[in-house]
Amino acid sequence: MKTNLKTLLSIFSVFFRIGAFTFGGGYAMIPLIQKETVEKKKWITDDDILEIIAIAESTPGPIAINSATFVGYRTAGFLGALCATLGVVLPSFLIITIISMVLREFSSYKAVKYAFFGIRAGVLALIIKALISMYKNCPNNIFSYF
């Protein structure tokens, strides 16, 4: 599959925008992926998007990244998959990197230390709650516990 640089940049740009401006996780990105790739760009069809979402849900990994990879591959082969994947991942990576640098600057403040201590306690409580919930719903035999 021969693709040109303009197509690859367009794929990257579309998925970069989707990755940068979508909140709520991968499932929130699906309608935007459909609108951009099917309705606006006409890279794939509605049937294609249904197949891609089905495959993305059944393969390991985040659905947004899997969907972007499959759309990119369907549109422009390996390089299209690479551009789409980088495009959808890069905004989150950049935001997290910037936030971590900012937090490092403020990590010596007592209020920030206490906030993170509280956040750790909250996360631990959520993990314990999930563990208890799974234990209650688990069949009562040794194999289920493992």
C-alpha positions as CSV (number, residue, x, y, z in Angstrom):
1,M,0.0,0.0,0.0
2,K,1.7,3.2,-1.2
3,T,0.9,6.3,0.8
4,N,2.1,9.9,0.6
5,L,3.4,12.1,3.4
6,K,0.3,14.3,3.2
7,T,-1.9,11.3,4.0
8,L,0.3,10.3,6.9
9,L,0.4,13.8,8.3
10,S,-3.4,14.0,8.0
11,I,-3.8,10.7,9.9
12,F,-1.5,11.9,12.6
13,S,-3.3,15.3,12.9
14,V,-6.7,13.8,13.1
15,F,-5.7,11.3,15.9
16,F,-3.6,14.0,17.7
17,R,-6.7,16.2,17.9
18,I,-8.9,13.3,19.1
19,G,-6.3,12.4,21.7
20,A,-5.9,16.0,22.9
21,F,-9.5,17.1,23.2
22,T,-11.4,14.0,24.2
23,F,-12.1,13.4,27.9
24,G,-13.6,10.3,29.4
25,G,-11.4,7.5,28.0
26,G,-11.4,5.4,24.9
27,Y,-15.1,4.8,24.7
28,A,-15.7,8.6,24.5
29,M,-13.3,8.7,21.6
30,I,-15.2,6.2,19.4
31,P,-17.8,8.7,18.2
32,L,-15.1,11.2,17.3
33,I,-13.1,8.6,15.5
34,Q,-16.2,7.6,13.5
35,K,-17.1,11.2,12.7
36,E,-13.6,12.1,11.6
37,T,-12.6,8.9,9.7
38,V,-16.0,8.0,8.2
39,E,-18.0,11.2,7.7
40,K,-15.3,13.9,7.2
41,K,-12.3,12.1,5.7
42,K,-14.1,9.1,4.2
43,W,-11.1,6.9,4.9
44,I,-13.3,4.0,6.0
45,T,-17.0,3.1,6.0
46,D,-19.5,2.6,8.8
47,D,-19.1,-1.1,8.4
48,D,-15.4,-0.8,8.7
49,I,-15.7,1.2,11.9
50,L,-18.0,-1.5,13.4
51,E,-15.4,-4.2,12.6
52,I,-12.5,-2.1,13.9
53,I,-14.3,-1.4,17.2
54,A,-15.2,-5.1,17.6
55,I,-11.5,-6.0,17.0
56,A,-10.3,-3.2,19.3
57,E,-12.5,-4.4,22.1
58,S,-11.4,-8.0,21.8
59,T,-7.6,-7.3,21.7
60,P,-5.5,-6.4,24.7
61,G,-4.9,-2.8,25.3
62,P,-6.8,0.5,25.5
63,I,-9.7,0.7,23.0
64,A,-8.7,4.1,21.8
65,I,-5.2,3.1,20.9
66,N,-6.3,-0.1,19.3
67,S,-9.0,1.7,17.2
68,A,-6.5,4.3,16.1
69,T,-4.0,1.7,15.1
70,F,-6.5,-0.3,13.1
71,V,-8.0,2.7,11.4
72,G,-4.5,3.9,10.5
73,Y,-3.5,0.5,9.2
74,R,-6.7,0.2,7.1
75,T,-6.1,3.7,5.7
76,A,-2.4,3.7,5.0
77,G,-0.8,0.4,6.1
78,F,2.0,0.1,8.7
79,L,3.0,3.8,8.5
80,G,-0.6,4.9,8.8
81,A,-1.0,2.7,11.9
82,L,2.2,4.2,13.4
83,C,1.0,7.8,12.7
84,A,-2.4,7.1,14.1
85,T,-1.1,5.4,17.3
86,L,1.5,8.2,17.9
87,G,-1.1,10.8,17.3
88,V,-3.6,9.4,19.8
89,V,-1.0,8.7,22.5
90,L,1.3,11.8,22.2
91,P,-1.1,14.4,23.7
92,S,-1.6,12.4,26.9
93,F,2.1,11.7,27.1
94,L,3.0,15.4,26.8
95,I,0.3,16.4,29.3
96,I,1.5,13.9,31.9
97,T,5.1,14.9,31.3
98,I,4.4,18.6,31.8
99,I,2.2,17.8,34.9
100,S,5.0,15.7,36.4
101,M,7.5,18.5,35.9
102,V,5.2,21.0,37.5
103,L,4.5,18.7,40.5
104,R,8.2,18.0,41.0
105,E,8.7,21.8,41.5
106,F,5.9,21.9,44.2
107,S,6.6,18.5,45.8
108,S,8.5,20.0,48.7
109,Y,5.4,22.0,49.9
110,K,3.6,20.4,52.9
111,A,0.2,20.9,51.3
112,V,1.2,18.9,48.2
113,K,2.7,16.2,50.4
114,Y,-0.5,15.9,52.4
115,A,-2.6,15.9,49.2
116,F,-0.6,13.0,47.8
117,F,-0.8,11.1,51.0
118,G,-4.6,11.5,50.9
119,I,-4.7,10.5,47.3
120,R,-2.7,7.3,48.0
121,A,-5.1,6.5,50.8
122,G,-8.1,7.0,48.5
123,V,-6.6,4.8,45.8
124,L,-5.8,2.1,48.4
125,A,-9.5,2.2,49.6
126,L,-10.7,1.9,46.0
127,I,-8.5,-1.1,45.4
128,I,-9.6,-2.8,48.6
129,K,-13.3,-2.1,47.7
130,A,-12.8,-3.7,44.3
131,L,-11.0,-6.7,45.9
132,I,-13.9,-7.2,48.4
133,S,-16.5,-6.9,45.6
134,M,-14.6,-9.5,43.5
135,Y,-14.3,-11.8,46.5
136,K,-18.1,-11.6,47.1
137,N,-18.9,-12.4,43.5
138,C,-16.4,-15.2,43.2
139,P,-17.6,-18.8,43.4
140,N,-16.5,-20.5,46.7
141,N,-13.8,-22.9,45.6
142,I,-10.0,-22.9,45.7
143,F,-9.5,-22.5,41.9
144,S,-11.6,-19.3,41.8
145,Y,-9.6,-17.7,44.6
146,F,-6.4,-18.3,42.7
